[in-house]
Amino acid sequence: MTMKKASENARTAVNALQAIGSICADLAPLDMPMTDEQIRQRADLIRSVIKTRQQMLQFRDRAKALGEALERFRTRQEEIRSKVA
């Protein structure tokens, strides 16, 4: 995955989480009866939140792995420079 694509995916996930906040404010309270359509909408919202959270966790894990790989690369590069000098 390119850095640009990863950045776009992260931005999309953050935007989705922000949109969810305003959507949640408009939901009917849980103690009120809901129509089938409201139940479906609530289920869709919950599914979206779970999916977005999973994506954010994946982005975090990828960023951590990339940071560790970069650190190993820099360490190895420094070792090579030391041997050449």
C-alpha positions, 0 to 999 in steps of 0.5 A: 500500500502506498503512503498516499493510499494509506493517508487517504484511508486514514482520512476516510476513517477519521471522517467516518468517525466524526460523521458518526458522532452527529448521527448518534445524536439523532438516534432514538433513545434505546428505551423507546420502541423503534421501527424496523427501519430504525433498527436497520439504521442502528445496525448499519451504524454499529457495523460502520463503527466496528469496521472503522475501528478495525481499520484504524487499528490496522492503520496503527499497526501498519504505522508501528510496523513501518516505524520499526522497519525504518529503525532497523533499516537505519541501524543496518545502514549505520552498521554498513557505513561503519564497516566501510569507513 
